[in-house]
């Protein structure tokens, strides 16, 4: 993986921009995890590779053998052969130990694909699932798609660069569209989220820094609070107020881990009237103060098992 690190103070989570390897098409890169290990050995220490980072491009990771622990937005995921992990731009990720993992890493910028594919694959959906474990038929189709994409990425000779890029774009579209059809949580069918929940979810994403009151969303959307709560339970498995709070806490964690702003500045960005109110809100929902969370997430190197950055929770399978 070839990346460019923006200037940042020590201990901040690094912003990572996409920078294609020399001689490769702009906007996409396909490499093996073995190649990633070799590049890391040459260009950076294991500690630097495994430090929290916030890429500005998509990561698709799949294993062919071994296992890998990967953290995305402070939740740990255990990858096994055949599973897929999709890290979207802006999410905070942390690599685990790569020594026991073989597989493929696909890196691409969002605008590499056409707008119709972006919409159909829900590429801009912050609530799309991170980990997927396909069944046998889906697994074979996805393996074929990624193998074909990897082969084409390595095979520039014989056709023009323009045609090569077009083929890569089509093959990547096949891969992401197939993955997008598997949006159910692992081991269960996907419930129909319903139009009411989708409206509520979009409103929360737009307005969570302005209001955390369920009554405000109900009034603005023309539903009762009870209707929104039922819709959230069906669409997300939690009540509407819990859904709002989880989005606020996630953004708070990103801001605290990502930069050196004071808790008061973070509080202001999230719409709190004071740092005290923000600290109380954050502690009630995470069991930590904002400053304690920042110290914990920056103080941890990536470890296997359940000892990931603070509040990572149990691995998802």
C-alpha positions in Angstrom: 0.0 0.0 0.0 1.4 3.4 -1.0 0.1 6.2 1.1 0.9 9.8 1.9 0.6 10.9 5.5 -0.6 14.4 6.2 1.4 16.4 8.7 0.1 15.8 12.3 1.3 16.2 15.8 2.7 13.2 17.6 0.1 10.6 18.9 -2.6 12.0 16.7 -4.4 9.5 14.4 -2.9 9.9 11.0 -4.9 11.0 8.0 -3.9 8.8 5.1 -4.4 10.1 1.5 -4.4 7.7 -1.5 -1.3 7.8 -3.6 -1.0 5.2 -6.3 2.2 3.2 -6.7 4.4 4.4 -9.6 3.3 2.9 -12.9 -0.2 2.0 -11.7 -3.6 3.5 -12.6 -4.8 6.4 -10.4 -7.6 5.6 -8.1 -7.1 1.9 -7.4 -4.5 -0.5 -6.1 -4.8 -4.3 -5.6 -2.1 -6.0 -3.5 -1.7 -9.2 -1.5 -1.3 -9.0 2.3 2.1 -10.6 1.8 3.1 -7.6 -0.3 1.7 -5.3 2.4 3.9 -7.0 5.0 7.0 -6.6 2.8 6.2 -2.9 2.2 5.7 -2.3 5.9 9.0 -4.0 6.6 10.8 -1.7 4.2 9.0 1.6 4.8 7.7 1.5 8.4 7.8 -0.4 11.7 5.1 -2.8 12.7 4.1 -0.3 15.4 3.5 2.4 12.8 1.5 0.1 10.5 -0.7 -1.0 13.4 -1.2 2.5 14.8 -4.7 4.0 14.4 -5.2 5.7 11.0 -8.0 7.5 9.2 -7.8 6.8 5.4 -9.6 9.0 2.9 -10.3 6.0 0.6 -12.0 2.6 0.6 -10.3 -0.6 1.9 -11.7 -4.1 1.0 -9.9 -6.8 2.8 -10.4 -10.6 2.4 -8.5 -13.6 3.6 -7.6 -16.8 1.8 -5.9 -18.3 4.9 -4.9 -17.5 8.5 -6.7 -14.9 10.6 -6.6 -11.2 11.2 -7.9 -8.9 13.9 -8.9 -5.4 12.5 -10.4 -2.5 14.4 -12.8 -0.1 12.6 -14.3 2.9 14.5 -13.2 1.4 17.8 -14.9 -2.0 17.2 -12.8 -5.1 16.7 -13.5 -7.6 14.0 -12.1 -11.1 13.6 -11.4 -11.9 9.9 -11.2 -15.5 8.8 -10.8 -17.1 5.3 -13.7 -16.1 3.0 -14.8 -13.1 5.2 -14.7 -9.5 3.9 -14.1 -6.3 5.7 -15.0 -2.9 4.1 -13.5 0.2 5.7 -15.0 3.4 4.3 -13.4 6.8 4.0 -13.3 8.7 7.3 -13.5 5.6 9.5 -10.7 5.1 12.0 -9.0 1.8 11.4 -6.2 -0.2 13.1 -4.4 -3.1 11.6 -3.7 -6.2 13.6 -0.8 -8.6 13.3 -0.4 -9.6 9.6 2.0 -12.4 10.2 -0.7 -15.1 10.1 -2.8 -13.6 7.4 -2.9 -14.2 3.6 -5.3 -12.6 1.3 -6.0 -9.5 -0.8 -6.3 -5.8 -0.1 -8.2 -3.6 -2.6 -7.7 0.2 -2.2 -9.8 2.6 -4.2 -11.1 6.2 -4.2 -14.8 6.7 -4.2 -14.8 8.6 -7.5 -13.0 5.8 -9.3 -16.4 4.2 -9.9 -19.4 5.8 -11.8 -22.2 7.5 -9.8 -24.7 4.8 -10.6 -22.5 2.1 -9.1 -21.7 4.3 -6.1 -25.4 4.7 -5.4 -26.4 1.0 -6.0 -23.5 -0.2 -3.8 -24.4 2.2 -1.0 -20.8 3.3 -0.9 -21.5 6.5 0.9 -23.7 4.8 3.5 -22.1 5.2 6.9 -24.4 2.6 8.4 -23.5 -0.2 5.8 -22.1 -3.3 7.5 -18.3 -3.5 8.0 -17.8 -7.3 8.2 -19.5 -9.8 5.9 -19.2 -13.6 5.9 -20.7 -14.9 2.6 -22.2 -18.3 2.1 -20.6 -20.8 -0.2 -22.1 -19.6 -3.5 -21.5 -15.9 -2.7 -18.0 -16.7 -1.5 -17.1 -18.4 -4.8 -18.5 -15.5 -6.8 -16.6 -12.9 -4.7 -13.3 -14.9 -4.9 -13.7 -15.1 -8.7 -14.4 -11.3 -8.9 -11.4 -10.3 -6.7 -9.0 -12.8 -8.5 -10.0 -11.3 -11.9 -9.6 -7.8 -10.5 -6.1 -8.6 -9.1 -5.0 -10.3 -12.4 -6.2 -7.3 -14.5 -4.4 -4.9 -12.1 -1.1 -6.7 -12.7 -1.6 -7.0 -16.5 -1.1 -3.6 -18.0 0.6 -4.9 -21.2 -1.4 -5.6 -24.3 -4.0 -2.9 -24.1 -4.0 0.9 -23.7 -3.9 2.5 -20.3 -7.4 3.9 -21.0 -8.8 0.5 -21.8 -7.0 -1.0 -18.8 -8.6 1.6 -16.4 -12.0 0.9 -17.9 -11.7 -2.8 -17.4 -10.5 -2.2 -13.8 -13.5 0.1 -13.2 -16.0 -2.5 -14.4 -14.4 -5.4 -12.5 -14.3 -3.3 -9.3 -18.0 -2.5 -9.9 -18.8 -6.2 -10.1 -17.0 -6.8 -6.7 -18.6 -3.9 -4.8 -22.1 -4.6 -6.2 -21.9 -8.2 -5.2 -20.7 -7.2 -1.7 -23.5 -4.7 -1.4 -26.1 -7.4 -2.0 -24.9 -9.0 1.2 -26.0 -6.3 3.6 -27.4 -8.6 6.4 -25.7 -8.9 9.7 -23.6 -12.0 9.9 -25.7 -15.1 10.4 -29.1 -13.5 9.9 -31.3 -12.2 7.1 -31.5 -8.5 6.5 -34.8 -7.0 7.8 -36.5 -4.4 5.6 -35.5 -1.1 7.4 -38.6 0.7 6.1 -39.0 4.1 4.7 -39.6 5.7 8.1 -36.3 4.4 9.5 -34.4 5.5 6.4 -35.8 9.1 6.8 -34.9 9.1 10.5 -31.4 7.7 9.8 -30.7 10.3 7.2 -32.0 13.1 9.5 -29.7 11.9 12.3 -26.7 11.9 10.1 -27.5 15.4 9.0 -28.5 16.9 12.3 -26.9 15.0 15.2 -24.5 17.9 15.9 -27.5 20.2 16.3 -29.9 18.2 18.4 -30.0 14.9 20.4 -33.7 15.2 21.2 -35.9 12.5 19.7 -38.8 15.0 19.9 -37.0 17.3 17.5 -36.6 14.6 14.9 -40.2 13.5 15.3 -41.5 17.0 14.8 -39.2 17.7 11.8 -40.1 14.4 10.1 -43.8 14.5 10.9 -43.8 11.3 13.0 -44.5 10.6 16.6 -41.5 9.6 18.9 -43.1 6.2 19.3 -43.3 5.6 15.6 -39.6 6.5 15.2 -38.7 4.3 18.1 -40.5 1.3 16.5 -38.8 2.1 13.2 -35.4 2.2 14.7 -35.9 -1.0 16.6 -36.8 -2.7 13.3 -34.1 -1.0 11.2 -31.2 -0.9 13.6 -32.1 -3.1 16.6 -32.0 -0.2 19.1 -34.5 2.5 20.1 -34.5 5.9 18.4 -32.8 7.7 21.3 -30.1 5.1 21.5 -29.6 5.3 17.8 -29.0 9.1 18.1 -26.7 8.7 21.1 -24.6 6.1 19.4 -24.0 8.4 16.4 -23.0 11.3 18.7 -20.7 9.1 20.7 -19.0 7.7 17.6 -18.3 11.2 16.3 -17.0 12.2 19.7 -14.6 9.2 19.7 -13.4 10.1 16.2 -12.8 13.7 17.2 -11.1 12.9 20.5 -8.8 10.2 18.9 -8.2 12.0 15.7 -7.0 15.4 16.9 -5.7 17.5 19.8 -8.7 19.7 20.3 -9.7 20.2 23.9 -12.8 18.5 25.3 -14.5 21.9 25.3 -13.9 22.3 21.5 -15.2 18.8 20.8 -18.2 19.6 22.9 -18.9 22.7 20.9 -18.6 20.9 17.6 -21.1 18.3 18.7 -23.6 21.0 19.9 -23.1 20.7 23.7 -23.6 23.8 25.7 -20.6 23.1 27.9 -17.7 20.7 28.3 -19.2 19.6 31.6 -22.4 18.5 30.0 -20.4 16.7 27.2 -18.2 14.9 29.7 -21.2 13.7 31.7 -23.0 12.5 28.5 -19.9 10.7 27.2 -19.1 9.1 30.6 -22.7 7.8 31.0 -22.5 6.0 27.6 -18.9 4.8 27.6 -17.8 4.5 31.2 -14.9 6.9 30.6 -14.3 10.6 30.5 -13.4 12.1 27.1 -9.8 12.6 28.2 -9.5 9.1 29.6 -10.8 7.7 26.3 -8.3 9.8 24.3 -5.4 8.6 26.4 -6.5 5.0 26.2 -7.0 4.9 22.4 -3.7 6.6 21.7 -1.8 4.6 24.3 -2.7 1.2 22.8 -0.8 -0.5 20.1 -2.9 -3.0 18.1 -3.2 -6.2 20.2 -4.9 -9.4 19.4 -8.0 -10.6 21.2 -10.3 -8.3 23.3 -7.7 -5.8 24.4 -8.1 -3.4 21.5 -8.5 0.3 22.0 -10.8 1.4 24.7 -14.5 0.3 24.4 -13.7 -1.8 21.4 -15.9 -4.6 22.7 -16.0 -8.2 21.7 -14.9 -9.2 18.1 -17.7 -9.4 15.6 -17.9 -12.5 13.4 
